C-alpha cells in the first residue's frame, strides 16, 4: 500500500516545489571552497528571499544589538548552516502559503504550531547538542508538512483520520495507525526527499513520532518539543510544569525539562516574533 500511496503523490501536478535558489544554496554548501561573498551574491539574486533574510536577522528572534544591512554581513554573522536552513524554511513556507483554510485544518494555526515546535526544538538543541540547532529548527518547522499534503490532496483520508482522533480521544498519529497505512511523518519525509533536502532533515521528519532513540537525536528533540507545544499549559498559579507524558524522555534532555518553568514562558515571545517574520499575511 505504501508504494501505491507514494505513487499517487508523484502524480500530483500541483505538488509544491521549491525555488531554484534552495537547490543552488544546497549545492554550493556541499563545496567546501564556497565563500561568504559567493553565497551572498546567489541569495541576492532572489530579492524577496534577501529581504526576508534581512528581516529575520534583524528581528528579536536573534536579538542583535546593531542593525545588519547586507546579506554578506548576515551570512558572516549567522554562518552557512543557519543561512541554508533559513532559505529552506522561508521557501517551504512560501510554497505552502495557501490563502484558504483546508477542511479540518486552519493554515494559520498550523504554521503557528510548527513555528512553536521549531523554536522549542532549537532551544533544546542549543542546550543539549548545539551542532543540531539549525537542523532541529528547520525539521521542527517542517515536521507536520505531511498533514498539509493529506489535507490538501487526500481530504477524504484526512477527514477519516481527524474524526477518528476526535471521536476516540486519541492523537492524530495514533488515529493514522488505525485508518491509514502511511502516516504524515512518512509522507513529509518523502516530500523532503523529493525536494532533495539534506538527509538529517529527512530523517528528523520521518522519525519524529518514533520511540525515543539515541540513533535519531534530532527526532527525539522534535518529538519532545511537539509534546510540549501540545500539552504544556500553565497551572492555576500561572506556572508551566513538565507534562506527565514526558517522564521517559532521553537523559540528555532531562536537564532542560527540569528547568522548564524558567525558560518555557520566555520562549513565547520568540514564537510571536518568529510568526511575524515567517508567516505571510493573509489577504
C-alpha positions as CSV (number, residue, x, y, z in Angstrom):
1,X,0.0,0.0,0.0
2,X,2.8,2.4,0.9
3,X,4.4,2.4,-2.6
4,X,1.0,2.9,-4.2
5,X,0.3,5.9,-1.9
6,X,3.6,7.5,-2.8
7,X,2.9,6.9,-6.5
8,X,-0.3,8.9,-6.0
9,X,1.8,11.7,-4.6
10,X,4.1,11.6,-7.6
11,X,1.1,12.0,-9.9
12,X,0.0,15.3,-8.2
13,X,0.8,18.0,-10.7
14,X,0.2,20.9,-8.3
15,X,2.5,19.4,-5.6
16,X,4.5,22.3,-4.1
17,X,8.0,22.7,-5.4
18,X,10.9,24.7,-4.1
19,X,12.5,27.6,-5.9
20,X,15.9,27.2,-7.7
21,X,17.7,29.2,-5.0
22,X,17.2,26.4,-2.5
23,X,18.9,23.8,-4.7
24,X,21.6,26.3,-5.6
25,X,22.4,27.1,-2.0
26,X,22.4,23.4,-1.0
27,X,24.7,22.7,-3.9
28,X,27.1,25.5,-3.0
29,X,27.4,24.4,0.6
30,X,28.5,20.9,-0.5
31,X,31.6,22.7,-1.9
32,X,34.0,23.4,1.0
33,X,35.6,26.2,-1.1
34,X,32.4,28.3,-1.3
35,X,32.9,31.7,0.3
36,X,30.5,34.0,2.1
37,X,30.7,36.5,-0.7
38,X,29.8,33.9,-3.3
39,X,26.8,32.6,-1.2
40,X,25.7,36.2,-0.6
41,X,25.6,37.0,-4.3
42,X,23.5,34.0,-5.1
43,X,21.0,34.9,-2.3
44,X,20.8,38.5,-3.6
45,X,19.6,37.3,-7.0
46,X,16.3,36.4,-5.2
47,X,15.3,39.8,-4.0
48,X,12.3,38.6,-2.0
49,X,14.5,36.0,-0.2
50,X,17.1,38.6,0.5
51,X,14.6,40.9,2.1
52,X,13.1,38.1,4.2
53,X,16.6,37.0,5.5
54,X,17.4,40.6,6.5
55,X,14.1,40.9,8.2
56,X,14.7,37.7,10.0
57,X,18.3,38.5,11.1
58,X,17.2,41.9,12.4
59,X,14.2,40.6,14.3
60,X,14.0,40.0,18.1
61,X,14.3,36.3,17.2
62,X,18.0,36.8,17.0
63,X,18.3,39.9,19.2
64,X,21.4,41.5,17.7
65,X,22.1,45.0,19.1
66,X,23.0,46.7,15.8
67,X,21.2,46.6,12.5
68,X,22.5,44.2,9.9
69,X,22.1,45.8,6.5
70,X,23.7,43.4,4.0
71,X,23.3,39.8,3.1
72,X,27.0,39.3,3.3
73,X,27.0,40.5,6.9
74,X,24.1,38.2,7.7
75,X,26.0,35.2,6.2
76,X,29.1,36.1,8.2
77,X,27.2,36.5,11.4
78,X,24.8,33.6,11.2
79,X,27.1,31.2,9.4
80,X,26.5,29.0,6.3
81,X,24.4,26.3,8.1
82,X,21.9,28.8,9.6
83,X,21.6,30.7,6.4
84,X,21.0,27.4,4.5
85,X,18.2,26.4,6.9
86,X,16.7,29.9,6.7
87,X,16.5,29.7,2.9
88,X,14.9,26.2,3.1
89,X,12.4,27.3,5.9
90,X,11.3,30.5,4.2
91,X,11.0,28.8,0.8
92,X,8.8,25.9,2.2
93,X,6.5,28.3,4.0
94,X,6.1,30.4,0.8
95,X,5.4,27.2,-1.2
96,X,2.6,26.3,1.2
97,X,1.3,29.8,1.8
98,X,-2.3,28.9,0.9
99,X,-4.8,31.8,1.0
100,X,-7.6,29.5,2.3
101,X,-8.0,27.1,5.1
102,X,-8.4,23.4,4.4
103,X,-11.2,21.3,5.8
104,X,-10.3,20.4,9.4
105,X,-7.0,22.3,9.2
106,X,-6.5,26.0,9.8
107,X,-3.4,27.2,8.0
108,X,-2.5,30.0,10.4
109,X,-2.9,27.6,13.4
110,X,-0.8,25.0,11.6
111,X,2.1,27.3,11.0
112,X,1.9,28.8,14.4
113,X,2.2,25.3,15.9
114,X,5.0,24.4,13.6
115,X,7.0,27.6,14.4
116,X,6.5,26.9,18.1
117,X,7.8,23.4,17.7
118,X,10.8,24.8,15.7
119,X,11.8,27.4,18.3
120,X,11.4,25.0,21.3
121,X,13.4,22.3,19.3
122,X,16.2,24.9,18.7
123,X,16.2,25.8,22.4
124,X,16.5,22.2,23.5
125,X,19.2,21.5,20.9
126,X,21.1,24.7,21.9
127,X,21.4,23.3,25.5
128,X,21.8,19.6,24.6
129,X,23.9,19.4,21.4
130,X,24.4,22.8,19.7
131,X,25.5,21.1,16.4
132,X,21.9,20.1,16.0
133,X,20.4,23.6,16.5
134,X,19.8,24.5,12.8
135,X,18.6,21.0,11.8
136,X,16.2,21.0,14.7
137,X,14.7,24.4,13.9
138,X,14.1,23.5,10.3
139,X,12.9,19.9,11.0
140,X,10.7,21.3,13.7
141,X,9.1,23.7,11.3
142,X,8.6,21.0,8.7
143,X,7.7,18.1,10.9
144,X,4.0,18.1,10.0
145,X,4.1,19.0,6.3
146,X,2.7,15.5,5.6
147,X,-0.5,16.7,7.2
148,X,-0.7,19.5,4.7
149,X,-0.3,17.0,1.8
150,X,-3.1,14.8,3.3
151,X,-5.5,17.7,3.9
152,X,-5.0,19.3,0.5
153,X,-4.7,16.3,-1.8
154,X,-6.3,13.4,0.2
155,X,-9.1,15.2,2.0
156,X,-11.2,12.1,2.5
157,X,-8.4,10.2,4.2
158,X,-7.6,13.3,6.3
159,X,-11.2,13.6,7.3
160,X,-11.4,9.9,8.4
161,X,-8.2,10.3,10.5
162,X,-9.3,13.6,12.1
163,X,-12.7,12.2,13.0
164,X,-11.2,9.0,14.5
165,X,-8.8,11.1,16.6
166,X,-11.7,13.4,17.9
167,X,-14.2,10.6,18.5
168,X,-11.7,8.3,20.2
169,X,-9.9,10.9,22.1
170,X,-6.5,9.9,20.7
171,X,-3.7,11.7,18.9
172,X,-3.7,12.3,15.1
173,X,-0.7,9.9,14.6
174,X,-2.5,7.1,16.7
175,X,-5.6,7.6,14.5
176,X,-3.4,7.3,11.4
177,X,-2.3,3.8,12.6
178,X,-6.0,2.8,12.6
179,X,-7.1,4.5,9.4
180,X,-4.1,4.6,7.0
181,X,-1.0,2.6,6.1
182,X,1.1,5.7,5.8
183,X,1.4,8.4,8.4
184,X,2.1,12.1,8.0
185,X,5.7,11.7,9.1
186,X,6.4,9.3,6.3
187,X,4.6,11.5,3.8
188,X,6.6,14.6,5.0
189,X,9.9,12.7,4.7
190,X,9.0,11.5,1.2
191,X,8.3,15.1,0.1
192,X,11.6,16.3,1.7
193,X,13.4,13.6,-0.2
194,X,11.7,14.8,-3.5
195,X,13.0,18.3,-2.6
196,X,16.5,16.9,-2.2
197,X,16.7,18.3,1.4
198,X,19.7,17.2,3.5
199,X,19.3,13.7,4.9
200,X,19.4,14.8,8.5
201,X,16.2,16.8,7.9
202,X,14.5,14.0,6.1
203,X,15.3,11.6,8.9
204,X,14.2,14.0,11.6
205,X,10.8,14.4,9.9
206,X,10.4,10.7,9.3
207,X,11.1,9.6,12.9
208,X,9.6,12.4,14.9
209,X,6.8,10.2,16.2
210,X,9.1,7.1,16.7
211,X,10.2,5.9,20.1
212,X,13.0,7.9,21.6
213,X,16.3,6.6,20.2
214,X,19.9,7.6,20.5
215,X,20.2,7.0,16.8
216,X,17.9,9.9,16.0
217,X,18.6,12.7,18.4
218,X,17.1,15.4,16.3
219,X,13.9,13.4,16.0
220,X,13.8,12.9,19.8
221,X,14.2,16.6,20.3
222,X,11.3,17.4,17.9
223,X,9.2,14.8,19.5
224,X,9.6,16.3,22.9
225,X,9.1,19.9,21.6
226,X,5.9,18.7,19.8
227,X,4.6,17.2,23.0
228,X,5.4,20.3,25.0
229,X,3.6,22.6,22.5
230,X,0.5,20.3,22.5
231,X,0.3,19.6,26.3
232,X,2.2,22.3,28.3
233,X,-0.3,24.6,29.9
234,X,0.1,26.9,32.9
235,X,-1.3,25.7,36.2
236,X,-3.8,27.8,38.2
237,X,-0.8,29.8,39.6
238,X,0.3,30.6,36.0
239,X,3.4,28.4,36.3
240,X,4.4,26.0,33.5
241,X,5.3,22.4,34.6
242,X,6.6,19.3,32.9
243,X,3.7,17.3,31.4
244,X,3.3,13.7,32.7
245,X,3.8,12.3,29.2
246,X,7.4,13.4,29.2
247,X,8.7,11.4,32.2
248,X,10.5,8.9,30.0
249,X,12.4,11.3,27.7
250,X,16.1,10.7,26.9
251,X,18.6,11.6,29.6
252,X,20.3,14.2,27.5
253,X,17.1,16.3,27.6
254,X,16.3,15.9,31.3
255,X,18.2,19.0,32.5
256,X,16.2,21.2,30.1
257,X,12.9,19.7,31.2
258,X,13.7,20.2,34.9
259,X,14.1,23.9,34.3
260,X,11.1,24.2,32.0
261,X,9.2,26.7,34.2
262,X,12.1,29.1,33.8
263,X,12.5,29.1,30.0
264,X,9.3,28.0,28.5
265,X,7.3,31.2,29.2
266,X,10.2,33.2,27.9
267,X,10.1,31.5,24.5
268,X,6.5,32.6,23.9
269,X,7.9,36.0,22.9
270,X,10.3,34.4,20.5
271,X,7.5,32.4,19.0
272,X,5.4,35.5,18.4
273,X,8.4,37.3,16.8
274,X,9.1,34.3,14.5
275,X,5.4,34.3,13.4
276,X,5.7,37.9,12.4
277,X,8.7,37.2,10.2
278,X,7.8,33.8,8.7
279,X,4.1,33.9,8.3
280,X,2.7,35.6,5.2
281,X,-0.2,37.9,6.0
282,X,-3.4,36.6,4.6
283,X,-5.3,38.5,2.1
